[in-house]
Amino acid sequence: MTLTGVPSQPLFTPDGWSWWQARRLRYNLVLAAGGWVCYGLAVGLNYAFGHPVWKDWRGGLGMTLFLGTVYLVVMGAANVCYLLGPALERSVDPANLDRYRRRTWAMGAVGSLAVPAIFPLVQLSLLIANSR
């Protein structure tokens, strides 16, 4: 019992924690690949519209390292949000646990890919707006 009179329970079940942790590497690889693809699309769009992104290779290297570091911070925040999977599993207590886990994991991965996808979409809209 806690001071409030409510029995304390762990936030995650051991089984749920194990299931979600076993898929965390795959989740991070999906995020990393999505980040690189979206970065490449954004750069490609700039060149396609005739707006070179960098003056030389040093500028490209510096910008890539900077944006890569920022994206690692974003991936860290996504990994904190990843903990919602096992936490919600305990509170939702679904009837078909395996189906719930697979669908929730997939929705989380797709939703997390939406964040880096904003980058080339904003680039495209800015390029279209400035091409008139």
mmCIF file of the C-alpha atoms, coordinates in Angstrom:
data_MODEL
# 
_entry.id   MODEL 
# 
loop_
_atom_site.group_PDB 
_atom_site.id 
_atom_site.type_symbol 
_atom_site.label_atom_id 
_atom_site.label_alt_id 
_atom_site.label_comp_id 
_atom_site.label_asym_id 
_atom_site.label_entity_id 
_atom_site.label_seq_id 
_atom_site.pdbx_PDB_ins_code 
_atom_site.Cartn_x 
_atom_site.Cartn_y 
_atom_site.Cartn_z 
_atom_site.occupancy 
_atom_site.B_iso_or_equiv 
_atom_site.pdbx_formal_charge 
_atom_site.auth_seq_id 
_atom_site.auth_comp_id 
_atom_site.auth_asym_id 
_atom_site.auth_atom_id 
_atom_site.pdbx_PDB_model_num 
ATOM 1   C CA . MET A 1 1   ? 0.000  0.000   0.000   1.00 0.00 ? 1   MET A CA 1 
ATOM 2   C CA . THR A 1 2   ? 1.084  3.539   -0.677  1.00 0.00 ? 2   THR A CA 1 
ATOM 3   C CA . LEU A 1 3   ? 0.352  6.609   1.428   1.00 0.00 ? 3   LEU A CA 1 
ATOM 4   C CA . THR A 1 4   ? -2.759 7.301   -0.646  1.00 0.00 ? 4   THR A CA 1 
ATOM 5   C CA . GLY A 1 5   ? -4.239 3.910   0.186   1.00 0.00 ? 5   GLY A CA 1 
ATOM 6   C CA . VAL A 1 6   ? -3.978 2.690   -3.405  1.00 0.00 ? 6   VAL A CA 1 
ATOM 7   C CA . PRO A 1 7   ? -2.027 -0.532  -3.832  1.00 0.00 ? 7   PRO A CA 1 
ATOM 8   C CA . SER A 1 8   ? 1.129  0.049   -5.849  1.00 0.00 ? 8   SER A CA 1 
ATOM 9   C CA . GLN A 1 9   ? 1.654  -1.936  -9.028  1.00 0.00 ? 9   GLN A CA 1 
ATOM 10  C CA . PRO A 1 10  ? 4.581  -1.940  -11.398 1.00 0.00 ? 10  PRO A CA 1 
ATOM 11  C CA . LEU A 1 11  ? 3.992  0.107   -14.531 1.00 0.00 ? 11  LEU A CA 1 
ATOM 12  C CA . PHE A 1 12  ? 4.914  -2.770  -16.851 1.00 0.00 ? 12  PHE A CA 1 
ATOM 13  C CA . THR A 1 13  ? 4.240  -6.491  -16.717 1.00 0.00 ? 13  THR A CA 1 
ATOM 14  C CA . PRO A 1 14  ? 7.404  -8.587  -17.053 1.00 0.00 ? 14  PRO A CA 1 
ATOM 15  C CA . ASP A 1 15  ? 5.995  -10.312 -20.142 1.00 0.00 ? 15  ASP A CA 1 
ATOM 16  C CA . GLY A 1 16  ? 4.984  -7.010  -21.732 1.00 0.00 ? 16  GLY A CA 1 
ATOM 17  C CA . TRP A 1 17  ? 8.347  -5.420  -20.992 1.00 0.00 ? 17  TRP A CA 1 
ATOM 18  C CA . SER A 1 18  ? 10.171 -8.382  -22.565 1.00 0.00 ? 18  SER A CA 1 
ATOM 19  C CA . TRP A 1 19  ? 8.006  -8.322  -25.693 1.00 0.00 ? 19  TRP A CA 1 
ATOM 20  C CA . TRP A 1 20  ? 8.449  -4.598  -26.293 1.00 0.00 ? 20  TRP A CA 1 
ATOM 21  C CA . GLN A 1 21  ? 12.176 -4.595  -25.511 1.00 0.00 ? 21  GLN A CA 1 
ATOM 22  C CA . ALA A 1 22  ? 12.731 -7.449  -27.973 1.00 0.00 ? 22  ALA A CA 1 
ATOM 23  C CA . ARG A 1 23  ? 11.414 -5.166  -30.742 1.00 0.00 ? 23  ARG A CA 1 
ATOM 24  C CA . ARG A 1 24  ? 13.134 -1.922  -29.719 1.00 0.00 ? 24  ARG A CA 1 
ATOM 25  C CA . LEU A 1 25  ? 16.160 -2.454  -32.007 1.00 0.00 ? 25  LEU A CA 1 
ATOM 26  C CA . ARG A 1 26  ? 13.869 -3.008  -34.998 1.00 0.00 ? 26  ARG A CA 1 
ATOM 27  C CA . TYR A 1 27  ? 11.975 0.168   -34.047 1.00 0.00 ? 27  TYR A CA 1 
ATOM 28  C CA . ASN A 1 28  ? 15.206 2.172   -33.889 1.00 0.00 ? 28  ASN A CA 1 
ATOM 29  C CA . LEU A 1 29  ? 16.392 0.778   -37.228 1.00 0.00 ? 29  LEU A CA 1 
ATOM 30  C CA . VAL A 1 30  ? 13.077 1.796   -38.802 1.00 0.00 ? 30  VAL A CA 1 
ATOM 31  C CA . LEU A 1 31  ? 13.477 5.299   -37.368 1.00 0.00 ? 31  LEU A CA 1 
ATOM 32  C CA . ALA A 1 32  ? 17.089 5.588   -38.513 1.00 0.00 ? 32  ALA A CA 1 
ATOM 33  C CA . ALA A 1 33  ? 16.288 4.422   -42.049 1.00 0.00 ? 33  ALA A CA 1 
ATOM 34  C CA . GLY A 1 34  ? 13.294 6.751   -42.204 1.00 0.00 ? 34  GLY A CA 1 
ATOM 35  C CA . GLY A 1 35  ? 15.438 9.682   -41.101 1.00 0.00 ? 35  GLY A CA 1 
ATOM 36  C CA . TRP A 1 36  ? 18.076 9.025   -43.759 1.00 0.00 ? 36  TRP A CA 1 
ATOM 37  C CA . VAL A 1 37  ? 15.455 8.590   -46.493 1.00 0.00 ? 37  VAL A CA 1 
ATOM 38  C CA . CYS A 1 38  ? 13.688 11.815  -45.548 1.00 0.00 ? 38  CYS A CA 1 
ATOM 39  C CA . TYR A 1 39  ? 16.977 13.718  -45.348 1.00 0.00 ? 39  TYR A CA 1 
ATOM 40  C CA . GLY A 1 40  ? 17.925 12.417  -48.798 1.00 0.00 ? 40  GLY A CA 1 
ATOM 41  C CA . LEU A 1 41  ? 14.524 13.401  -50.178 1.00 0.00 ? 41  LEU A CA 1 
ATOM 42  C CA . ALA A 1 42  ? 14.839 16.922  -48.778 1.00 0.00 ? 42  ALA A CA 1 
ATOM 43  C CA . VAL A 1 43  ? 18.298 17.378  -50.303 1.00 0.00 ? 43  VAL A CA 1 
ATOM 44  C CA . GLY A 1 44  ? 17.167 15.847  -53.595 1.00 0.00 ? 44  GLY A CA 1 
ATOM 45  C CA . LEU A 1 45  ? 14.166 18.164  -53.755 1.00 0.00 ? 45  LEU A CA 1 
ATOM 46  C CA . ASN A 1 46  ? 16.392 21.205  -53.305 1.00 0.00 ? 46  ASN A CA 1 
ATOM 47  C CA . TYR A 1 47  ? 18.654 20.121  -56.145 1.00 0.00 ? 47  TYR A CA 1 
ATOM 48  C CA . ALA A 1 48  ? 15.661 19.226  -58.330 1.00 0.00 ? 48  ALA A CA 1 
ATOM 49  C CA . PHE A 1 49  ? 14.341 22.770  -57.914 1.00 0.00 ? 49  PHE A CA 1 
ATOM 50  C CA . GLY A 1 50  ? 17.765 24.220  -58.714 1.00 0.00 ? 50  GLY A CA 1 
ATOM 51  C CA . HIS A 1 51  ? 18.601 25.301  -55.163 1.00 0.00 ? 51  HIS A CA 1 
ATOM 52  C CA . PRO A 1 52  ? 21.898 23.707  -54.188 1.00 0.00 ? 52  PRO A CA 1 
ATOM 53  C CA . VAL A 1 53  ? 21.946 23.069  -50.482 1.00 0.00 ? 53  VAL A CA 1 
ATOM 54  C CA . TRP A 1 54  ? 25.685 23.482  -49.898 1.00 0.00 ? 54  TRP A CA 1 
ATOM 55  C CA . LYS A 1 55  ? 28.514 25.486  -51.422 1.00 0.00 ? 55  LYS A CA 1 
ATOM 56  C CA . ASP A 1 56  ? 31.075 22.723  -50.886 1.00 0.00 ? 56  ASP A CA 1 
ATOM 57  C CA . TRP A 1 57  ? 31.575 19.332  -49.267 1.00 0.00 ? 57  TRP A CA 1 
ATOM 58  C CA . ARG A 1 58  ? 32.482 20.894  -45.905 1.00 0.00 ? 58  ARG A CA 1 
ATOM 59  C CA . GLY A 1 59  ? 29.096 22.566  -45.695 1.00 0.00 ? 59  GLY A CA 1 
ATOM 60  C CA . GLY A 1 60  ? 27.408 19.287  -46.578 1.00 0.00 ? 60  GLY A CA 1 
ATOM 61  C CA . LEU A 1 61  ? 29.368 17.367  -43.977 1.00 0.00 ? 61  LEU A CA 1 
ATOM 62  C CA . GLY A 1 62  ? 28.724 19.972  -41.281 1.00 0.00 ? 62  GLY A CA 1 
ATOM 63  C CA . MET A 1 63  ? 25.000 20.159  -41.997 1.00 0.00 ? 63  MET A CA 1 
ATOM 64  C CA . THR A 1 64  ? 24.679 16.380  -42.146 1.00 0.00 ? 64  THR A CA 1 
ATOM 65  C CA . LEU A 1 65  ? 26.464 15.971  -38.810 1.00 0.00 ? 65  LEU A CA 1 
ATOM 66  C CA . PHE A 1 66  ? 24.376 18.722  -37.218 1.00 0.00 ? 66  PHE A CA 1 
ATOM 67  C CA . LEU A 1 67  ? 21.042 17.375  -38.463 1.00 0.00 ? 67  LEU A CA 1 
ATOM 68  C CA . GLY A 1 68  ? 22.105 13.827  -37.616 1.00 0.00 ? 68  GLY A CA 1 
ATOM 69  C CA . THR A 1 69  ? 22.808 14.881  -34.034 1.00 0.00 ? 69  THR A CA 1 
ATOM 70  C CA . VAL A 1 70  ? 19.465 16.652  -33.779 1.00 0.00 ? 70  VAL A CA 1 
ATOM 71  C CA . TYR A 1 71  ? 17.756 13.553  -35.166 1.00 0.00 ? 71  TYR A CA 1 
ATOM 72  C CA . LEU A 1 72  ? 19.423 11.397  -32.517 1.00 0.00 ? 72  LEU A CA 1 
ATOM 73  C CA . VAL A 1 73  ? 17.780 13.620  -29.890 1.00 0.00 ? 73  VAL A CA 1 
ATOM 74  C CA . VAL A 1 74  ? 14.439 13.163  -31.680 1.00 0.00 ? 74  VAL A CA 1 
ATOM 75  C CA . MET A 1 75  ? 15.004 9.402   -31.692 1.00 0.00 ? 75  MET A CA 1 
ATOM 76  C CA . GLY A 1 76  ? 15.700 9.564   -27.965 1.00 0.00 ? 76  GLY A CA 1 
ATOM 77  C CA . ALA A 1 77  ? 12.358 11.289  -27.407 1.00 0.00 ? 77  ALA A CA 1 
ATOM 78  C CA . ALA A 1 78  ? 10.680 8.666   -29.609 1.00 0.00 ? 78  ALA A CA 1 
ATOM 79  C CA . ASN A 1 79  ? 12.212 5.935   -27.453 1.00 0.00 ? 79  ASN A CA 1 
ATOM 80  C CA . VAL A 1 80  ? 10.753 7.544   -24.339 1.00 0.00 ? 80  VAL A CA 1 
ATOM 81  C CA . CYS A 1 81  ? 7.358  7.561   -26.081 1.00 0.00 ? 81  CYS A CA 1 
ATOM 82  C CA . TYR A 1 82  ? 7.977  3.905   -26.999 1.00 0.00 ? 82  TYR A CA 1 
ATOM 83  C CA . LEU A 1 83  ? 7.469  3.125   -23.308 1.00 0.00 ? 83  LEU A CA 1 
ATOM 84  C CA . LEU A 1 84  ? 3.789  3.952   -23.783 1.00 0.00 ? 84  LEU A CA 1 
ATOM 85  C CA . GLY A 1 85  ? 3.395  0.573   -25.496 1.00 0.00 ? 85  GLY A CA 1 
ATOM 86  C CA . PRO A 1 86  ? 4.002  -1.642  -22.467 1.00 0.00 ? 86  PRO A CA 1 
ATOM 87  C CA . ALA A 1 87  ? 2.452  0.904   -20.092 1.00 0.00 ? 87  ALA A CA 1 
ATOM 88  C CA . LEU A 1 88  ? -0.822 1.127   -22.018 1.00 0.00 ? 88  LEU A CA 1 
ATOM 89  C CA . GLU A 1 89  ? -0.873 -2.621  -22.435 1.00 0.00 ? 89  GLU A CA 1 
ATOM 90  C CA . ARG A 1 90  ? -1.196 -3.012  -18.695 1.00 0.00 ? 90  ARG A CA 1 
ATOM 91  C CA . SER A 1 91  ? -4.001 -0.478  -18.367 1.00 0.00 ? 91  SER A CA 1 
ATOM 92  C CA . VAL A 1 92  ? -5.947 -1.551  -21.484 1.00 0.00 ? 92  VAL A CA 1 
ATOM 93  C CA . ASP A 1 93  ? -5.694 -5.290  -20.728 1.00 0.00 ? 93  ASP A CA 1 
ATOM 94  C CA . PRO A 1 94  ? -6.763 -6.409  -24.237 1.00 0.00 ? 94  PRO A CA 1 
ATOM 95  C CA . ALA A 1 95  ? -8.529 -9.708  -24.859 1.00 0.00 ? 95  ALA A CA 1 
ATOM 96  C CA . ASN A 1 96  ? -6.191 -10.680 -27.729 1.00 0.00 ? 96  ASN A CA 1 
ATOM 97  C CA . LEU A 1 97  ? -2.813 -9.613  -26.380 1.00 0.00 ? 97  LEU A CA 1 
ATOM 98  C CA . ASP A 1 98  ? -0.696 -10.734 -29.337 1.00 0.00 ? 98  ASP A CA 1 
ATOM 99  C CA . ARG A 1 99  ? -2.867 -8.903  -31.856 1.00 0.00 ? 99  ARG A CA 1 
ATOM 100 C CA . TYR A 1 100 ? -2.916 -5.793  -29.661 1.00 0.00 ? 100 TYR A CA 1 
ATOM 101 C CA . ARG A 1 101 ? 0.875  -5.792  -29.371 1.00 0.00 ? 101 ARG A CA 1 
ATOM 102 C CA . ARG A 1 102 ? 1.497  -6.254  -33.087 1.00 0.00 ? 102 ARG A CA 1 
ATOM 103 C CA . ARG A 1 103 ? -0.970 -3.557  -34.097 1.00 0.00 ? 103 ARG A CA 1 
ATOM 104 C CA . THR A 1 104 ? 0.140  -1.108  -31.439 1.00 0.00 ? 104 THR A CA 1 
ATOM 105 C CA . TRP A 1 105 ? 3.794  -1.590  -32.365 1.00 0.00 ? 105 TRP A CA 1 
ATOM 106 C CA . ALA A 1 106 ? 3.010  -1.033  -36.064 1.00 0.00 ? 106 ALA A CA 1 
ATOM 107 C CA . MET A 1 107 ? 0.954  2.101   -35.345 1.00 0.00 ? 107 MET A CA 1 
ATOM 108 C CA . GLY A 1 108 ? 3.730  3.483   -33.168 1.00 0.00 ? 108 GLY A CA 1 
ATOM 109 C CA . ALA A 1 109 ? 6.371  2.826   -35.824 1.00 0.00 ? 109 ALA A CA 1 
ATOM 110 C CA . VAL A 1 110 ? 4.309  4.428   -38.590 1.00 0.00 ? 110 VAL A CA 1 
ATOM 111 C CA . GLY A 1 111 ? 3.430  7.370   -36.363 1.00 0.00 ? 111 GLY A CA 1 
ATOM 112 C CA . SER A 1 112 ? 7.082  7.838   -35.489 1.00 0.00 ? 112 SER A CA 1 
ATOM 113 C CA . LEU A 1 113 ? 7.992  7.865   -39.184 1.00 0.00 ? 113 LEU A CA 1 
ATOM 114 C CA . ALA A 1 114 ? 5.575  10.744  -39.701 1.00 0.00 ? 114 ALA A CA 1 
ATOM 115 C CA . VAL A 1 115 ? 7.887  13.052  -37.732 1.00 0.00 ? 115 VAL A CA 1 
ATOM 116 C CA . PRO A 1 116 ? 10.896 12.904  -40.113 1.00 0.00 ? 116 PRO A CA 1 
ATOM 117 C CA . ALA A 1 117 ? 8.516  12.868  -43.106 1.00 0.00 ? 117 ALA A CA 1 
ATOM 118 C CA . ILE A 1 118 ? 7.484  16.409  -42.182 1.00 0.00 ? 118 ILE A CA 1 
ATOM 119 C CA . PHE A 1 119 ? 10.969 17.649  -43.125 1.00 0.00 ? 119 PHE A CA 1 
ATOM 120 C CA . PRO A 1 120 ? 10.817 16.921  -46.902 1.00 0.00 ? 120 PRO A CA 1 
ATOM 121 C CA . LEU A 1 121 ? 7.137  17.905  -47.042 1.00 0.00 ? 121 LEU A CA 1 
ATOM 122 C CA . VAL A 1 122 ? 7.937  21.326  -45.602 1.00 0.00 ? 122 VAL A CA 1 
ATOM 123 C CA . GLN A 1 123 ? 10.897 21.610  -47.993 1.00 0.00 ? 123 GLN A CA 1 
ATOM 124 C CA . LEU A 1 124 ? 8.656  20.771  -50.937 1.00 0.00 ? 124 LEU A CA 1 
ATOM 125 C CA . SER A 1 125 ? 6.014  23.309  -49.926 1.00 0.00 ? 125 SER A CA 1 
ATOM 126 C CA . LEU A 1 126 ? 8.655  26.029  -49.463 1.00 0.00 ? 126 LEU A CA 1 
ATOM 127 C CA . LEU A 1 127 ? 10.265 25.204  -52.807 1.00 0.00 ? 127 LEU A CA 1 
ATOM 128 C CA . ILE A 1 128 ? 6.925  25.309  -54.599 1.00 0.00 ? 128 ILE A CA 1 
ATOM 129 C CA . ALA A 1 129 ? 5.962  28.591  -52.900 1.00 0.00 ? 129 ALA A CA 1 
ATOM 130 C CA . ASN A 1 130 ? 9.300  30.220  -53.840 1.00 0.00 ? 130 ASN A CA 1 
ATOM 131 C CA . SER A 1 131 ? 9.321  28.981  -57.443 1.00 0.00 ? 131 SER A CA 1 
ATOM 132 C CA . ARG A 1 132 ? 6.531  31.337  -58.543 1.00 0.00 ? 132 ARG A CA 1 
# 
